[in-house]
């Protein structure tokens, strides 16, 4: 009796081509989430020079590890906030509040810059506006910066690139739970490793602030800060200036901290009023008509302020940052062309078989 070995079918052998195709299919299906995962750390870290890109060429392994930690901290935080906003049908008001809570978690609970007395990155803001062991002015500025540049802006750019994915969930509940655990572990882990930690009173205060921000985000109506119906009543240049305004206000505070031309309380009041003014102007004068164009111009203003900052950072010894700025400028150019094409509407459908 002759035994014939069964032929190996395609199910028994996994083709490398098929494997690559599966990976590409997964990437295509998760493009919005991956874009946000990379944008969230790249804007506040790479584009500002906080994380230098020079080690990418001198110590690539060290850079990958460092940026990987940034991806977990920023990227996971942005993804979780975005998923919350979709799951609970919340708008930009709630995203900004949760972004502020994120900023406190990073700078206060993880890396402790809220309580750092001197040195990089707080510099003069470690004493200008410092009271009871807390850098209050630095805490205010960084909380707003993270809410806008680390959370809201990456989400806005991702929505402009992938408008069809706006209202859908990107992550399963299991994935959300895993990201939450990993994100929380990194925050707590950094908190134990980094020095100059908060006093029990300061820690308790900021925990209460975070809980308050989360509570407000949950209760805030979806339409808070939403654009009003109708056309936009702001010119392109005005939207650009408003976008650059928040970072410009930060620079003013930075100058005040080194020159001490006005008290820290005055600098804080100026910063708060400037940001509230920007939000109110956007709410009152940006309309729902051609909204994507208005959002894009505002985003260009926000990033242009960082481009100008990059020129300064170049003279401070980080010339490679101009490469990062060039990449972002190119992405904005491509996004501009994409929005133009989208505004023209879909091309007429050719009946099947006409060209066949």
N, C-alpha and C positions, 0 to 999 in steps of 0.2 A: 504494500500500500504506500503510495507516494503522498507525502504531505507537501502541499504548496503553500509557501509563506504568503500571507495576505499582502497585497500591494499597499504601499504607503500612500494614503490619500493626502490631499491638501490640508486636512485637519491635523495630521500627524506632524507636519513640518511647518513651522511658522516662518514665512518668507520675510527676509529683511526688508523687501520693498513694502510688504504689507504692514510690517511694524512701523516703518517710517510714515506710511500713509495714516496709520492709526494715531501716531503722535501729532501729525499735522492736522488731522481732523479734530483732535482734542484742543489744539491751540486755536484753531479757527472758531470752535464752539465757545471758547473761553476768552476771546480777545478782549472784551470790555474789562473783565476782572483782572487780566494780566496787565492791561494798560494802566489801570488804576494802581495796581500793586507796584508798578515801577515808577509811575509819575509821582506818587505820594512822597517817597523818599528823595527822588531826584531833584525836585524843585527846591525844597528847603535845605537840602544838604549839599548836593553837587553844584547847583546853580548859584548858591550863595558863597561857596567856598568853605562852608563849615566842615564838610568832608572833602579833602583835597583829592583831585583825580591824578595828581602826580605819582603817587605810589602805585597806580595801575601799571606804570612802565618800570618802576624800580623794584616794587615788591607786590606783584600781582596777587599772590596768595593772601597776603595780609589785607590788600584792598578788598578782595572778594569776601573775606570773612567780615570785615568792617561794614561793607555795604550790605551784606546779607543780614546783619543785625539791624541795620537801618530799615531794610525791607520788612522784617518782622514787626518792628516797632511802628513805623509809619504806614507801611502798606496794609498790614493786618488791621491797624486802627481805622484807616480810611475805609476799607472794605466792610468792617463791622458797622461803622456809622452809616454807610450807604445802604447796607442791607436793612438796618433798623428803619431808615427813612422810607424804604419801599414797603416793608412789612406792616408798618403802622401808618402808612399814607401821610407822611410828614413832608414839609417843604424846606426851603432854604433857612428859615428861621431856626428850625430844630437842628438842621445840620450845623449851623454856626454855633449853637449852644453846645452841642455835643463835641464840636471841634475845640471849643474853649475848655471843656472838661478833659479832652485829650491832651491839650497843651499843659494843663496842670499835672496830669498823670505823668507826662514825659519829663517836664522840667522840674516839677516839684517832688514827685514820688520816685522817679527813676534816676535821673542824673543830678538832681539836687542843686541845680543852678539858682533856684529861688533863694537858697541859703548860703551860696558861695561868697565869701567875703572879698575875694580879689582874684586876679588872674583871668586867663582866657576861659570862657567867652564873655564874662560879665564886665571885665575891665572897670571903668569908672562907675558903672551902674552898680557895682558891689558896695559902694559907699553913698552914692547920690541916690537918695530915696531909701536908704537902709535904716530899719528900725526894728527893735526887738528880734534881731537875728534873721530878718527877712528882707530881701531886696524887693520892696514893694513895686517900685517903678519898673524894674526888670520883669517882675512877675506879670504885671499888667501888659506890658508891651509884648512879651513872648506868648502870653495866652491868646492875645488877639492875632499875633502873627501865625501861630499854629492853626487857629480856627479858620483863617483865610487862606494862607499859602500852603499849609500842609494837608488840609482837609477839603475845604470848599473849592479851591481852584483846581486841584486834580480831578475832583468829581465833575466839575463843570466842563473841563476839557474832554474828559472821557465821554460825557453825554453829547458833546458836540461832534465827536468822532463817531459815536455809535448811538444815534437817536432812537433807533428801534428797540434798543435794550433798556431804555430809561425805566419803564414801569414794571419790568420783570425781575424776579429773584435770580441772582447769579449763583447763589450758594445754597446747598441743602442745609437742613437743620443740624445734621451731624457735622458738616464742615464748619458751620458757624460756631458750634461748641468747641471743636478742636482749635480753631483760630483764637477763640476767646481764652482758652487755657494757655496756649503758647504765648499769646500777647501778655496775659497777666503774669506768667512765669518770668518773662523777660523784664517786665517793669519791676517786679519784686526782687528779681536777681540783681539787677543794676542797683536797686535801692540798698541792698546789703553790701555790695562791693564798693560803691562810691562813698567817699568821705563827706565831711561837712553836712551831715544830715540834719533834718529839722528837729526842733524841740517837740516834746509831746503836745504842747499847746498849739504850736504852729501846724503840726501834722493833723491834729484834730480839726483845726480851723479849715484847712484846705480840703480835708475829706468832706466836711459839711458843705463847702462851696461846690465840690464836684457833685454831691448828691442833689444839691439844689439845682444845679444846671441840668442834670439828667431829668429831674422832676419837671422843670419848665419845658424841656424839650418834648417830654411825653404829653404834656397838657396843651402846648402851643398849637393853635389851629394851623391847618395845612396852608391856608392862604396868607399867613403872616409873611410880610416882605415880598409877596408875589407882585409881579408887574400888573399895572392896571390895563383894562381893555383899551384898544386903540393904538395909534401910531406912537413911535418914540419921539419925544419932543427935545431930544438932545442931539447935537451934532456929533460927528465922528470924533473930533478933537476933544470935545467935552467928556465923552465916554473914556477916551484914552487917559485924560488927566485924572478922572475919578479913579480909574484902575490903578494909576501910579500913586494916588494920594495916600493910601495906607502905609506903603513903604516909605514914602517921602516924610510922613509924620514920624515914623520910627527914626529916620535919619536926623530930623530936627531934635528929637529927644536925645539922641546920641551926642549931637553937638552940644546941647545944653548940659549934658552930664560932664563933658570935658571942660567947658568954659564956665559953667555954673552961673550963666547970665540971669537965670530966673530960678526960683526955688523949685524943688522936685515936685511939690504939690501943683505948681503952675504948669509944669511940663506934663504931668499926668492929666490935668484938666484939659489942656490943649489936645492931647492925644485922644482922649475919650470923645471930645466934641467933634474933632475932625472925622473920626470913624463913624460916629452917629450921623453926622451930616452927610457923609457919603452914602450910607444906607438909606436915609430918608430921601435924598435926591433920586437915587435909583428907583425907589419905590414909587415916588410921585411922577417921575417923568419918563421912565422906560415903559413902553407899551407892549402889548402882546403881539402886535403886528411886526413881522420880520424880527422876531425875538432872538433868533439864533445869531443874526448879524450884530445885534446890540451886545449880546453876551460875548461874542468873539472879540469885539473891539474893547470891551472892558477887560477881558483876559489879556489881550495884547498890552494894554496899559500896565497891568500888574507885572507881566513878565518883562516889559521894557525897563521898568524901574530896576529890576534885577540885572538886566543887561548893562545898564549904566554902572551899577555896583561892581559888576565883574571887571570893568575897565580899571576901577580903583584897585580891586584885589590883585589884578595883574601886576601892578607896580609894587604890590606888597610881597611879591615873590611867588605867585601862583599863575604863571602864564598859561598853563594847560586849561585853565577855567574858560578861556576864550573858545576852546574847542567845544566845551559843553554848551556855551551860549550859541555857538554856530549851529549845533544840532537842534536846539530848541527853536532857533530862528527858522531853520529849514522846515521843521514840523509845523510851525505856524503858517509858513508859506503854503505847504501842502493842504493844511486844514482850510485855509482861505480859498484855495481852488476847489476843494471839495464842497464847501458851502455855496460857492458860486454855481457849480454844476447842480447841486441839489435844489437851489432856488429856481433854476430854469425848468424844473419838473422832469418827469421821466420822458424818455424818447418814445415816439409812437411805436406801438407793438406791430411787428411784422407778422402777418399770418403764417402759420406753420406750413412749410412746404414750398413757399414762394421762392426761397433761395436754394432749395434742395436740388 
